[in-house]
């Protein structure tokens, strides 16, 4: 439904034009931004700490390299995260566990980030995720006629069972040859199960593949707070400026103390398929 | 309060009953050419310096001491008719006025027009001059009532290409839009490019912005009453038009001459035909059908049945589609109980629905929603004497809200059927109002409307741990209400007072106070409502919205009433204005009640208007200075903020010039301060996304809006003996090609092909503007 506004705008503005404008914007104090992930798979745990920048700032966001980052579970286990253990410039602002660990389904995790003496906290529950039964693929005939990317017209299909007795929320990520792919820079693939039946059969991927491509699909469980966060983020990223849609506003988050971003704990289900002609 | 007022009215009635030694003159006022009843015709007795105006059904009644009177019937655009009547008993006098346009040039009738604008008690009301509206430029040549309403002082628009309007600081859902007394829940075609009103069939359109009479209620800020033609009861006529966007045809004629007539009119867009011709699978279309039949057997009983149906249909390559539409039906019976007691019984049905459809083997679904309404109204007017006119009535409305149902439309769809529960409401209103002439100078109208609103079952109401927490929703209980069981009742008393004082020849001051109550709320969080916004009744959580408005005005006519001037100031205070939490999820949400935030709103302003009604050059100049603010707990960190439609300065000029019998020229100019909008104060990185940081609601203003439109109408010389009359309308919209802001949004910087450029972290703001310079040609005909 969120995208209906985009569609309306397209429909209304079939006669419209648009242009870039330079805005004289108010500036406010930079906000602390936290992006955290704990999953039940090894190697996925990280926390990124940065700051917001001016709207017209170019280049990467200013990162925070001297934060204290600790994750605890509800048994009292503490996991210290240290800044960029490999010390390479790509991982500036990223904090990784000092001792590798994996999350456990059903546990609640708490994050504490201290930046310049200010403490930002969040908790999230690591919910179970349903199994991806299988992946398959097929040619999208429409796409084959007029492919956006030359040669890429196979869509990957996903099969799963949606447990009907529980309330679940999902986040999906699609990879093409190990690169995370997003169709456009604003699409987030997330779902609740309110209107979903039990059989999830042949749901197509949002992107297309060429023969020989390796497709990976990741399905993350998220909590209701996570669903709300991604839903708000999607709304914000696709806002029409508040004309038909609601006025843009910051995503609701589980982080305290005015930090933006989200601390996510997820069970992760992965599947891979290689496209053959 | 209420009982006291009722007592006062009963006293008045007993006065009236004692005035039996008087006689009554009454009747209907019609157009001589087509038999259409004329609304608002002044019926004036120079001897007594008293009079009345014909009501919405063309009826008037005057109760006078027996005697011989000269009576003047005057109406803008029509020749004055003066009749001498000897009243020794009750007399029925139906009058036919002659349209000046139909008159032979040689006949010159000397006249002195009445200064209706000054003398009338009603303030804050604008009546569209449809003859002039037809001479003015229109977008794609489609004459549009609502686009002209948007040009009136005190009315603000969110931008061009929208059919919503904002009256004196009220939101778009605070306008009651009526066609033949039936409510239209969404007046837009093509998301607002056009409105649902086909101008061919419109007889009269009035907008009440303040001093709203007690017979109207249900919305806070305005009443837009649109009445359609009854149909020519003298001869068959066909009217039509071929435009660049849509074509129209209207057929009218007598069923039985002078007694009964019909009218049917249809309009259809043909963008879809062009698209089909261009081998496009996309389909965009709309249509309107209006139909009416009437039976005017005699003065005592008249029957009318009116229908309207309109729909928009969008389809994108058989994959995705949506549609919406209004259907209304009105059945009306005007009955005269006596020479002085006029009644109008009406049954009204209205339906609004929308549909969204996705066609896909795995993810296909149909999404439907509708709102149905059935009303019974009984309105009476008792013409007590020349000094008192009592109106009273009872309205009962039942509404059924079906906010949404999602159903799979293929066997393999991953969706299952889900439906949000229906909501039901009963709305009773009782009103009584008396217009009293206290002296030659003083006229007073005092009335009250009693609104009794019930939200009823069957329904489940959820209670929450914290009913305003929309993040972690914790339901504590479900209360089940059986069918017809009362969930919540809201009783409100709405006083309405207006007075007019003549301060000299052609000058008056007017004051009014009205309270309005609104129990039907539009669930729209954006600035411009879309057809997919649903309506909700007041209920367990949602409280009625209340508005109090005071207005004062000075009215003056110049140069034999050729010029009308008015200055009005108002202050409006709104309680329980409905707003929504930041990030509110207003679509298909079972816990929608957690998203509502009700607060207060206030607005004030000054409106100036100068109108020239007669002569070769006619038109108006309007200026509005206004401010509209809101403060809602849970929105904008509880701080006050400018309403989405707050514009400080608005100026509009509309002019039509009749050069000669062949050529008429028209122009519109509009200027307004930019609309407030919410823009970022920064940005950040999250995964691969670059969201904005938002810190203040409506803290930025879009650039000012201004535009000039021009038109020229060519009426080729009439060919004597030929019935066919044609007319060409040439128009240029946005003559100096101004890029007017529609909205501003932000995105990651992209090149012309939509590919992200630079480091993928740089953002840019984009302004959307709708119409460049747009010429259009329309051909109208009648025979």
Boltz contact constraints between the chains, C-beta under 6 A:
constraints:
  - contact:
      token1: [A, 1]
      token2: [B, 587]
      max_distance: 6.0
  - contact:
      token1: [A, 8]
      token2: [B, 191]
      max_distance: 6.0
  - contact:
      token1: [A, 8]
      token2: [B, 530]
      max_distance: 6.0
  - contact:
      token1: [A, 12]
      token2: [B, 191]
      max_distance: 6.0
  - contact:
      token1: [A, 16]
      token2: [B, 768]
      max_distance: 6.0
  - contact:
      token1: [A, 16]
      token2: [B, 770]
      max_distance: 6.0
  - contact:
      token1: [A, 17]
      token2: [B, 769]
      max_distance: 6.0
  - contact:
      token1: [A, 18]
      token2: [B, 766]
      max_distance: 6.0
  - contact:
      token1: [A, 18]
      token2: [B, 768]
      max_distance: 6.0
  - contact:
      token1: [A, 19]
      token2: [B, 767]
      max_distance: 6.0
  - contact:
      token1: [A, 20]
      token2: [B, 764]
      max_distance: 6.0
  - contact:
      token1: [A, 20]
      token2: [B, 766]
      max_distance: 6.0
  - contact:
      token1: [A, 21]
      token2: [B, 765]
      max_distance: 6.0
  - contact:
      token1: [A, 21]
      token2: [B, 767]
      max_distance: 6.0
  - contact:
      token1: [A, 23]
      token2: [B, 765]
      max_distance: 6.0
  - contact:
      token1: [A, 26]
      token2: [B, 681]
      max_distance: 6.0
  - contact:
      token1: [A, 28]
      token2: [B, 681]
      max_distance: 6.0
  - contact:
      token1: [A, 28]
      token2: [B, 695]
      max_distance: 6.0
  - contact:
      token1: [A, 31]
      token2: [B, 693]
      max_distance: 6.0
  - contact:
      token1: [A, 33]
      token2: [B, 684]
      max_distance: 6.0
  - contact:
      token1: [A, 35]
      token2: [B, 686]
      max_distance: 6.0
  - contact:
      token1: [A, 52]
      token2: [B, 682]
      max_distance: 6.0
  - contact:
      token1: [A, 52]
      token2: [B, 684]
      max_distance: 6.0
  - contact:
      token1: [A, 52]
      token2: [B, 693]
      max_distance: 6.0
  - contact:
      token1: [A, 54]
      token2: [B, 682]
      max_distance: 6.0
  - contact:
      token1: [A, 55]
      token2: [B, 680]
      max_distance: 6.0
  - contact:
      token1: [A, 55]
      token2: [B, 682]
      max_distance: 6.0
  - contact:
      token1: [A, 55]
      token2: [B, 683]
      max_distance: 6.0
  - contact:
      token1: [A, 55]
      token2: [B, 763]
      max_distance: 6.0
  - contact:
      token1: [A, 58]
      token2: [B, 762]
      max_distance: 6.0
  - contact:
      token1: [A, 61]
      token2: [B, 684]
      max_distance: 6.0
  - contact:
      token1: [A, 61]
      token2: [B, 685]
      max_distance: 6.0
  - contact:
      token1: [A, 185]
      token2: [B, 748]
      max_distance: 6.0
  - contact:
      token1: [A, 185]
      token2: [B, 756]
      max_distance: 6.0
  - contact:
      token1: [A, 195]
      token2: [B, 406]
      max_distance: 6.0
  - contact:
      token1: [A, 195]
      token2: [B, 415]
      max_distance: 6.0
  - contact:
      token1: [A, 195]
      token2: [B, 418]
      max_distance: 6.0
  - contact:
      token1: [A, 196]
      token2: [B, 414]
      max_distance: 6.0
  - contact:
      token1: [A, 197]
      token2: [B, 414]
      max_distance: 6.0
  - contact:
      token1: [A, 197]
      token2: [B, 416]
      max_distance: 6.0
  - contact:
      token1: [A, 200]
      token2: [B, 414]
      max_distance: 6.0
  - contact:
      token1: [A, 202]
      token2: [B, 362]
      max_distance: 6.0
  - contact:
      token1: [A, 203]
      token2: [B, 362]
      max_distance: 6.0
  - contact:
      token1: [A, 228]
      token2: [B, 471]
      max_distance: 6.0
  - contact:
      token1: [A, 232]
      token2: [B, 583]
      max_distance: 6.0
  - contact:
      token1: [A, 236]
      token2: [B, 691]
      max_distance: 6.0
  - contact:
      token1: [A, 240]
      token2: [B, 743]
      max_distance: 6.0
  - contact:
      token1: [A, 240]
      token2: [B, 745]
      max_distance: 6.0
  - contact:
      token1: [A, 241]
      token2: [B, 677]
      max_distance: 6.0
  - contact:
      token1: [A, 241]
      token2: [B, 743]
      max_distance: 6.0
  - contact:
      token1: [A, 241]
      token2: [B, 744]
      max_distance: 6.0
  - contact:
      token1: [A, 241]
      token2: [B, 745]
      max_distance: 6.0
  - contact:
      token1: [A, 242]
      token2: [B, 527]
      max_distance: 6.0
  - contact:
      token1: [A, 242]
      token2: [B, 677]
      max_distance: 6.0
  - contact:
      token1: [A, 242]
      token2: [B, 678]
      max_distance: 6.0
  - contact:
      token1: [A, 243]
      token2: [B, 527]
      max_distance: 6.0
  - contact:
      token1: [A, 243]
      token2: [B, 528]
      max_distance: 6.0
  - contact:
      token1: [A, 243]
      token2: [B, 743]
      max_distance: 6.0
  - contact:
      token1: [A, 244]
      token2: [B, 526]
      max_distance: 6.0
  - contact:
      token1: [A, 244]
      token2: [B, 528]
      max_distance: 6.0
  - contact:
      token1: [A, 244]
      token2: [B, 530]
      max_distance: 6.0
  - contact:
      token1: [A, 245]
      token2: [B, 526]
      max_distance: 6.0
  - contact:
      token1: [A, 246]
      token2: [B, 525]
      max_distance: 6.0
  - contact:
      token1: [A, 246]
      token2: [B, 526]
      max_distance: 6.0
  - contact:
      token1: [A, 247]
      token2: [B, 678]
      max_distance: 6.0
  - contact:
      token1: [A, 247]
      token2: [B, 697]
      max_distance: 6.0
  - contact:
      token1: [A, 248]
      token2: [B, 678]
      max_distance: 6.0
  - contact:
      token1: [A, 248]
      token2: [B, 694]
      max_distance: 6.0
  - contact:
      token1: [A, 249]
      token2: [B, 582]
      max_distance: 6.0
  - contact:
      token1: [A, 249]
      token2: [B, 583]
      max_distance: 6.0
  - contact:
      token1: [A, 249]
      token2: [B, 694]
      max_distance: 6.0
  - contact:
      token1: [A, 250]
      token2: [B, 694]
      max_distance: 6.0
  - contact:
      token1: [A, 252]
      token2: [B, 471]
      max_distance: 6.0
  - contact:
      token1: [A, 252]
      token2: [B, 583]
      max_distance: 6.0
  - contact:
      token1: [A, 261]
      token2: [B, 686]
      max_distance: 6.0
